[in-house]
Amino acid sequence: MDEEQPVEVPYGDIPDATLRAIVEDFCTRDGTDYGQSELSLEQKATILMGQLKRGEARILFEATSQTLRIVTRDQLPAAP
């Protein structure tokens, strides 16, 4: 059985309010690490938005699970 590859969703194609909700959801998940100092949600969201704009992070949609995830460039799945 072939596993379906996630599809990249350009952040610019997502309405602003929806993008903000996606970014804030990601920033509040357990396991997100921003170094030794604690940052506010606003600071975390600003950092992540900058990474998306610079192409350092990407939004992926996984059809089988109907979920979005944000990954860094080096975490992108390899093309088949």
Secondary structure, 3 states (H helix, E strand, C coil): CCCCCCEEECHHHCCHHHHHHHHHHHHCCCCCCCCCCCCCHHHHHHHHHHHHHHCCEEEEEECCCCEEEEEEHHHCCCCC
